[in-house]
Amino acid sequence: MLRSTFLRAASLLLLLFVLLTYTYIDTSSFTVLNQKKQQSRRQLRFFDPDHTTCGRDENDPGKLAHAFASATLYGATKEEVKEGYYMRQTISTMQAIPEDLDQVDTIMKVLSYVARKLKRPIRVNKPVLLGYNNEPVQGYSLVSSANLNSVGLKIVEDGYWSRATQAQKVFKMVRHVPLNQTTDPLSVLAALGDDKNVLEYGFDVEDLLKIDLDVVGNLVGEEGGYKNGEWTVRFNCGFEHPKPHAIRPANHILSLNW
């Protein structure tokens, strides 16, 4: 009786050992065989680490696109915070920037004049969109931090003031600057003074889109990217994402909750 019970228990233990060993081997083999596939899938997680719409290494050796994307999602680095990243005032749009690249370029060129004049960074007003397939239309996929940096201008993330208000111990207050109440909107921009009590100057997207870029170019000059009657730089990201619909629509719907 005891021997029978012992044999039965030993058989069960042996069977369990075999099953666990098989599962481990099978899982290990699967992991090794699919390592490359898993690595490629990692590039589709929340944001594309290569930022293929705005971060070619040869055009962005400083990897500013990656830095701006990281700041957009997670905030500035500890080193940047220590250097006063969240102690600056900004300029921005009153509405979220459009996803049309030509319009993005126009808006940023007009704002570049104001940013240069007031010596403030541009806050990219584009809330983060959840889901893998929204990668091509995130703020960091539309605005080129590298190209703006090439003319001496900085940009900050959409959520900048959610962190800067704590650092500066202030409440965010935006001064709206209307440009549609005059026939010469650039005169309004030219007369704009830098009031340090104004945390952010805000401009309507539609007003900015109506401004003559050649006039703006003459104001910023060669230092601002305008030479011999034409712009030599664009401030939008210039690449089309190779996989704008990287995952199936059903999975994309699920990813909106992640």
C-alpha positions in Angstrom: 0.0 0.0 0.0 2.7 2.5 1.0 4.9 1.4 -1.9 2.0 2.0 -4.3 1.4 5.4 -2.9 5.1 6.2 -3.1 5.3 5.1 -6.8 2.2 7.2 -7.7 3.7 10.3 -6.0 7.0 9.7 -7.7 5.3 9.3 -11.1 3.4 12.6 -10.6 6.6 14.4 -9.6 8.4 13.0 -12.7 5.6 14.1 -15.0 5.6 17.5 -13.4 9.3 17.8 -13.9 9.1 16.8 -17.6 6.3 19.3 -18.2 8.2 22.2 -16.5 11.4 21.3 -18.4 9.6 21.2 -21.7 7.9 24.5 -21.1 11.2 26.1 -20.1 12.9 24.8 -23.2 10.0 25.7 -25.5 9.8 29.2 -24.0 13.5 29.7 -24.2 13.7 28.6 -27.8 10.8 30.8 -28.7 12.5 33.8 -27.1 15.8 33.2 -28.9 14.2 32.5 -32.2 12.0 35.6 -32.0 14.5 38.0 -30.4 14.8 40.1 -33.6 11.1 40.2 -34.0 10.6 41.4 -30.5 13.2 44.0 -30.8 11.5 45.4 -33.9 8.2 45.5 -32.0 9.7 47.5 -29.2 10.0 50.4 -31.7 6.2 50.5 -31.8 5.7 51.0 -28.1 4.0 54.3 -27.4 6.6 56.4 -29.3 9.0 55.3 -31.9 12.5 55.5 -30.4 14.0 56.4 -33.9 11.5 59.2 -34.5 11.5 58.4 -38.2 9.5 61.5 -39.0 11.9 63.9 -37.5 15.1 62.2 -36.3 17.4 61.0 -39.0 20.9 60.8 -37.4 22.6 62.6 -40.3 20.2 65.5 -40.0 20.1 65.5 -36.2 23.5 64.6 -34.9 22.6 66.1 -31.5 19.6 63.8 -31.3 17.4 66.8 -30.4 14.3 65.1 -31.8 14.7 62.3 -29.3 15.4 64.7 -26.5 12.2 66.7 -27.3 10.1 63.6 -27.6 11.4 62.4 -24.2 10.6 65.7 -22.7 7.1 65.7 -24.2 6.3 62.3 -22.6 8.3 62.4 -19.4 9.5 65.9 -18.8 13.0 67.4 -18.8 16.1 65.5 -17.5 17.4 66.1 -14.0 20.4 68.0 -15.5 18.1 70.3 -17.5 16.0 71.0 -14.4 19.1 72.0 -12.4 20.1 74.3 -15.3 16.7 76.1 -15.0 14.7 74.5 -17.8 11.4 75.1 -16.0 12.3 78.7 -15.0 11.6 80.3 -18.4 8.6 82.1 -19.8 7.2 81.0 -23.2 5.3 81.9 -26.3 2.8 79.6 -27.9 -0.5 79.2 -29.8 -3.9 79.5 -28.1 -5.0 76.3 -30.0 -3.3 73.0 -30.7 -1.1 73.2 -33.8 -2.6 71.6 -36.9 -1.2 68.4 -38.3 -0.6 69.8 -41.8 3.1 70.2 -42.2 3.0 73.3 -44.3 0.8 75.0 -41.7 3.2 73.9 -39.0 6.1 75.5 -40.8 4.2 78.8 -41.3 3.2 78.9 -37.6 6.7 78.2 -36.4 8.2 80.8 -38.7 6.0 83.6 -37.4 6.6 82.5 -33.8 10.3 82.3 -34.5 10.3 86.1 -35.0 8.5 86.6 -31.6 10.7 84.0 -29.9 13.9 85.7 -31.1 12.6 89.2 -30.2 11.5 88.2 -26.7 14.3 85.6 -26.2 11.7 83.0 -25.1 11.3 79.3 -26.1 8.3 78.2 -28.1 5.9 75.9 -26.3 4.6 73.4 -28.8 0.8 73.3 -28.1 0.0 69.7 -29.1 -1.2 67.4 -26.3 0.2 63.9 -26.3 -2.0 61.5 -28.2 -2.3 57.9 -26.9 -1.9 54.9 -29.2 0.8 53.5 -31.4 -0.7 54.8 -34.7 -0.7 58.4 -33.4 3.1 58.5 -33.5 3.2 60.4 -36.9 1.1 63.3 -35.5 2.6 63.8 -32.1 4.1 67.3 -31.5 7.6 66.0 -31.7 6.8 64.4 -35.1 5.5 67.7 -36.5 7.9 70.3 -35.2 11.6 70.1 -35.9 13.6 70.9 -32.8 16.9 70.5 -34.7 16.0 73.0 -37.4 14.7 75.6 -34.9 17.9 75.0 -32.9 20.0 75.7 -36.0 18.7 79.3 -36.0 19.2 79.7 -32.3 15.7 78.9 -31.0 14.4 76.5 -28.4 11.1 74.7 -28.0 9.5 73.1 -25.0 6.9 70.4 -24.5 3.1 70.9 -24.4 3.0 70.0 -20.7 5.8 72.5 -19.8 3.7 74.6 -17.5 2.3 71.7 -15.6 5.8 71.4 -14.2 7.0 75.0 -14.5 4.3 76.3 -12.3 5.6 74.2 -9.5 9.2 75.2 -10.1 8.3 78.9 -10.4 5.6 78.7 -7.7 3.1 80.6 -9.9 -0.3 80.0 -11.5 -0.2 79.7 -15.3 -1.5 82.9 -16.9 -1.6 83.4 -20.7 -1.8 86.8 -22.3 -3.7 86.5 -25.5 -2.3 88.7 -28.3 -5.0 89.2 -30.9 -3.8 89.9 -34.4 -7.1 90.0 -36.3 -8.0 93.5 -35.1 -5.5 95.3 -37.3 -4.6 95.4 -41.0 -0.9 95.2 -40.0 -0.5 92.3 -37.5 3.3 92.4 -37.8 3.3 95.9 -36.3 1.6 94.3 -33.2 4.3 91.7 -33.0 7.0 94.3 -33.5 5.7 96.5 -30.7 5.4 93.6 -28.3 7.5 94.0 -25.2 8.8 91.3 -22.9 6.8 91.7 -19.7 8.4 89.2 -17.3 5.1 89.0 -15.4 3.5 87.4 -18.4 4.3 83.7 -18.2 3.2 83.0 -21.8 2.1 85.1 -24.8 -0.5 83.3 -26.8 -1.5 83.7 -30.5 -4.4 82.4 -32.5 -3.4 79.8 -35.1 -5.7 81.3 -37.8 -4.1 84.7 -37.3 -0.6 83.3 -37.6 -1.4 81.4 -40.8 -2.5 84.7 -42.5 0.8 86.5 -42.0 3.2 87.0 -45.0 6.2 84.9 -44.5 8.4 87.0 -46.7 7.8 90.0 -44.5 8.7 87.8 -41.5 11.8 86.6 -43.3 13.0 90.1 -43.8 12.6 90.8 -40.1 14.5 87.7 -39.0 17.2 87.9 -41.7 19.8 85.4 -42.5 20.4 84.6 -38.9 16.8 83.5 -38.6 16.9 81.3 -41.8 15.9 83.8 -44.5 18.4 84.7 -47.3 18.2 86.3 -50.7 14.4 86.6 -50.6 13.7 83.0 -49.5 13.6 80.8 -46.5 16.6 78.4 -46.3 15.1 76.2 -43.6 11.7 74.6 -42.7 10.6 74.2 -39.1 8.4 71.3 -39.6 9.5 67.6 -39.6 10.2 66.7 -43.2 9.8 63.0 -43.3 6.8 60.7 -43.8 6.5 58.0 -41.2 7.2 54.6 -42.9 4.5 52.9 -40.9 1.7 55.4 -40.1 -0.6 52.5 -39.3 1.9 50.2 -37.7 -0.6 48.1 -35.9 -4.1 46.8 -36.8 -7.0 49.1 -36.0 -8.3 46.7 -33.4 -5.0 46.7 -31.5 -4.8 50.5 -31.9 -8.1 50.9 -30.1 -6.7 48.9 -27.2 -3.4 50.8 -27.2 -5.4 54.0 -26.5 -5.8 52.8 -22.9 -2.1 52.1 -22.3 
